[in-house]
Amino acid sequence: MEITDVKIRKIFDEGPMKAVVSITFDNMLALHDVKVINARDKFFVVMPSRKNPDGTFRDIIHPINATMRTMLEDTVINAYFKYLKDIEDGIIPHPNSYKEGYAEAYAD
């Protein structure tokens, strides 16, 4: 399975959640609402989840091995940093300037 696209949907300047992204696999399957988190000086991704009746959360989808998790995290985090660099370099405007509040698609 190959990640063929990463869309940075929204970025956040404050707090540990830095972005919400959508990921496309093999140009055929889209995964939405993946979060980029920065906690304890480390970036990682959090899969979409649902709230259980007892108040805990359970992932709806998740990688089942370390290789897939590493590939997913590396690809998403690299796309996030590339997106931030393009904003800084003036290649694209900051997404908060968009009326819809969403960023354009970005991936390696």
Secondary structure, DSSP 8 states (H G I E B T S, - for coil): --EEEEEEEEE-SSSSEEEEEEEEETTTEEEEEEEEEEETTEEEEE--EEE-TTS-EEESS--SSHHHHHHHHHHHHHHHHHHHHHHHTTSS--GGGSSS----B---
